[in-house]
């Protein structure tokens, strides 16, 4: 009997520890917006600043970032901006694109793009 209880507890713990698979829908087509070109070297940090938005709008990463070139290391509210910091991990070019959406919807009201070249 105690083996069944222990096995049941183990199964319940494994189910609770399983990663959640639900995710926000991807950001749809991005409207035209400013594009910044940044050049750096491997190992350096690159910070991008996005202005705070009103009316429940949030900046969401619109496309995957090439992790062979950049990896996100932190994100913070700094004054009137949201600052996202990336580490340059390898040579190449990566585009970091953000869309301004209302919550977790697909429609982007604004866009910001950062093209980062790591030498």
VOTOR-633118 format. One record per residue: x, y, z of N, C-alpha, C, O in turn; residue in three letters. Coordinates in steps of 0.05 Angstrom, whole numbers. Layout:
     nu     nv     nw    cau    cav    caw     cu     cv     cw     ou     ov     ow residu
      X      Y      Z      X      Y      Z      X      Y      Z      X      Y      Z    Ala
...
***
This chain:
     nu     nv     nw    cau    cav    caw     cu     cv     cw     ou     ov     ow residu
     16    -24      0      0      0      0     17     25      0     11     44    -14    Unk
     39     26     16     56     49     17     71     54     -9     77     76    -16    Unk
     76     32    -24     90     35    -50     71     49    -69     80     66    -85    Unk
     45     43    -69     25     56    -86     23     85    -80     21    102    -98    Unk
     23     92    -54     21    120    -46     46    135    -55     44    158    -65    Unk
     69    123    -51     94    136    -59     95    140    -89    104    161    -99    Unk
     86    119   -104     86    121   -133     66    142   -142     72    157   -161    Unk
     43    144   -129     24    164   -136     34    192   -131     30    211   -147    Unk
     48    195   -108     60    221   -102     82    229   -122     84    252   -130    Unk
     97    209   -131    118    214   -151    106    223   -177    117    241   -190    Unk
     85    210   -186     72    217   -211     60    245   -209     62    261   -228    Unk
     47    251   -186     36    278   -183     57    299   -183     53    321   -195    Unk
     80    294   -170    102    314   -170    113    318   -198    120    340   -205    Unk
    116    296   -213    126    299   -240    107    315   -258    116    330   -275    Unk
     81    311   -254     61    326   -270     63    356   -263     60    372   -281    Unk
     67    362   -238     68    390   -230     94    403   -239     95    427   -244    Unk
    115    388   -241    141    399   -249    144    401   -279    163    413   -289    Unk
    126    389   -295    129    390   -324    126    418   -333    109    433   -323    Unk
    141    427   -353    140    454   -363    113    459   -377    101    442   -389    Unk
    104    484   -374     79    492   -387     84    495   -417    105    505   -425    Unk
     65    486   -433     68    488   -461     52    511   -473     55    517   -497    Unk
     35    524   -458     19    546   -468     38    570   -472     55    576   -455    Unk
     34    584   -494     50    608   -500     33    628   -514     12    621   -525    Unk
     42    653   -514     28    674   -528     30    669   -558     50    658   -567    Unk
     10    678   -573     12    675   -602     35    693   -613     40    714   -601    Unk
     48    685   -635     69    702   -645     59    729   -655     35    731   -663    Unk
     76    748   -655     69    775   -665     66    773   -695     83    761   -708    Unk
     46    785   -706     41    784   -734     59    803   -750     80    810   -740    Unk
     51    811   -773     67    829   -790     73    855   -775     55    866   -761    Unk
     97    865   -777    105    889   -764    101    913   -782    108    912   -805    Unk
     91    935   -771     89    960   -787    116    972   -790    135    964   -776    Unk
    119    991   -808    145   1005   -811    152   1018   -784    134   1028   -770    Unk
    177   1019   -779    186   1032   -754    216   1037   -756    229   1029   -775    Unk
    227   1051   -736    255   1058   -737    272   1032   -735    265   1013   -721    Unk
    295   1033   -749    314   1012   -748    341   1023   -739    351   1043   -751    Unk
    354   1012   -719    380   1020   -710    400    999   -718    395    975   -715    Unk
    424   1008   -727    446    990   -734    467    992   -712    476   1014   -706    Unk
    475    970   -701    494    969   -679    516    950   -687    511    928   -696    Unk
    541    959   -682    565    942   -687    580    939   -661    584    958   -647    Unk
    587    914   -655    602    908   -630    621    885   -635    624    875   -658    Unk
    634    877   -614    652    854   -616    642    832   -597    626    837   -579    Unk
    651    808   -602    643    785   -586    649    789   -556    671    798   -549    Unk
    631    782   -539    634    784   -510    623    810   -498    619    811   -474    Unk
    617    830   -515    607    855   -505    577    853   -500    563    835   -510    Unk
    566    872   -484    538    874   -479    526    895   -498    538    915   -503    Unk
    501    889   -507    486    908   -524    459    913   -510    445    894   -504    Unk
    453    938   -506    427    944   -493    409    959   -513    418    976   -528    Unk
    384    951   -513    364    965   -530    343    976   -511    334    963   -492    Unk
    334   1000   -517    314   1013   -500    288   1016   -516    288   1025   -539    Unk
    266   1009   -503    240   1012   -515    223   1029   -496    222   1025   -472    Unk
    209   1050   -507    193   1067   -490    170   1053   -477    157   1036   -490    Unk
    164   1060   -452    140   1049   -440    115   1056   -456    114   1078   -467    Unk
     96   1038   -457     72   1043   -472     48   1046   -453     49   1035   -431    Unk
     28   1059   -462      4   1063   -446    -19   1045   -456    -16   1031   -476    Unk
    -41   1046   -442    -66   1032   -451    -62   1002   -453    -74    989   -470    Unk
    -47    990   -436    -44    960   -435    -27    949   -458    -28    925   -463    Unk
    -13    966   -472      4    957   -494     32    949   -483     42    962   -465    Unk
     43    928   -494     69    918   -485     87    912   -509     77    905   -531    Unk
    113    915   -505    132    907   -526    137    877   -524    143    867   -502    Unk
    134    863   -546    139    835   -547    160    829   -569    160    841   -590    Unk
    177    810   -563    197    802   -583    181    789   -606    166    770   -603    Unk
    185    800   -630    169    792   -653    180    769   -668    165    753   -680    Unk
    206    766   -668    219    744   -683    241    732   -666    251    744   -647    Unk
    249    707   -672    270    694   -658    297    709   -664    301    719   -686    Unk
    314    709   -644    340    722   -646    361    699   -650    359    679   -637    Unk
    379    703   -668    400    683   -674    417    681   -649    434    699   -643    Unk
    415    659   -633    429    656   -608    459    650   -612    474    650   -593    Unk
    467    644   -637    495    641   -642    509    668   -643    534    670   -642    Unk
    493    690   -646    504    717   -647    497    733   -622    514    746   -611    Unk
    472    731   -612    463    746   -589    447    728   -570    432    711   -579    Unk
    450    733   -544    434    720   -523    424    741   -503    440    757   -494    Unk
    399    740   -497    388    759   -478    398    752   -450    398    728   -442    Unk
    407    772   -435    417    767   -408    401    780   -386    400    771   -364    Unk
    387    802   -393    370    815   -373    350    834   -386    352    841   -409    Unk
    331    842   -369    310    861   -378    301    876   -353    298    865   -331    Unk
    298    903   -356    291    919   -332    277    944   -341    280    954   -363    Unk
    260    954   -323    248    980   -326    267   1001   -316    275   1001   -293    Unk
    275   1019   -333    295   1040   -326    282   1067   -334    282   1074   -358    Unk
    273   1082   -314    260   1107   -320    236   1103   -338    218   1088   -331    Unk
    236   1117   -360    213   1116   -379    216   1094   -400    200   1094   -419    Unk
    236   1077   -397    241   1057   -417    242   1029   -406    247   1025   -382    Unk
    239   1010   -424    244    982   -418    271    976   -432    273    979   -456    Unk
    291    967   -416    318    962   -428    322    932   -428    320    919   -407    Unk
    329    922   -451    335    893   -455    365    891   -462    374    905   -480    Unk
    379    875   -447    408    872   -451    414    845   -463    404    824   -454    Unk
    431    845   -484    440    821   -498    470    819   -496    484    839   -494    Unk
    480    794   -496    509    790   -498    516    780   -526    503    762   -537    Unk
    536    792   -538    546    784   -564    562    758   -561    583    758   -549    Unk
    551    736   -571    563    710   -567    580    700   -590    596    682   -586    Unk
    577    710   -613    592    701   -636    590    720   -659    573    738   -660    Unk
    607    716   -679    608    733   -702    583    729   -719    573    707   -721    Unk
    574    750   -732    551    749   -750    533    772   -746    540    792   -733    Unk
    510    770   -758    489    791   -756    464    779   -745    455    758   -754    Unk
    451    794   -727    425    785   -716    407    809   -716    415    831   -711    Unk
    382    803   -722    361    824   -722    344    819   -697    333    797   -693    Unk
    340    840   -681    323    839   -658    299    857   -664    302    881   -668    Unk
    275    845   -666    251    860   -674    231    858   -652    225    836   -642    Unk
    219    881   -644    199    882   -624    173    894   -636    175    912   -652    Unk
    151    883   -628    125    894   -636    110    903   -612    110    890   -591    Unk
     96    926   -614     79    936   -593     51    926   -596     37    933   -615    Unk
     43    908   -578     17    896   -579      0    902   -555     10    912   -535    Unk
    -26    898   -557    -43    901   -534    -45    873   -521    -60    856   -531    Unk
    -31    870   -499    -30    844   -486    -16    823   -504      4    829   -517    Unk
    -27    799   -505    -15    778   -520    -30    772   -546    -37    750   -552    Unk
    -35    793   -561    -48    791   -587    -28    791   -609     -4    796   -604    Unk
    -36    785   -633    -18    784   -656    -14    811   -670      5    815   -684    Unk
    -33    829   -667    -32    855   -681    -11    874   -668    -12    879   -644    Unk
      7    883   -685     28    902   -675     20    930   -683     15    936   -707    Unk
     20    948   -664     13    976   -669     38    992   -677     36   1013   -691    Unk
     62    984   -668     87    997   -674    109    976   -674    105    954   -664    Unk
    132    984   -684    154    965   -686    180    979   -681    183   1003   -687    Unk
    200    965   -671    227    974   -668    245    951   -676    241    928   -668    Unk
    265    957   -693    284    937   -702    312    946   -696    319    969   -698    Unk
    328    926   -688    356    931   -682    372    910   -697    369    886   -692    Unk
    389    919   -715    406    901   -730    434    902   -718    447    923   -719    Unk
    442    880   -706    468    879   -691    488    862   -706    483    839   -713    Unk
    510    875   -712    532    861   -725    555    857   -705    564    876   -693    Unk
    563    832   -702    584    825   -683    608    817   -700    607    799   -716    Unk
    631    831   -694    656    826   -709    675    810   -692    697    803   -701    Unk
***
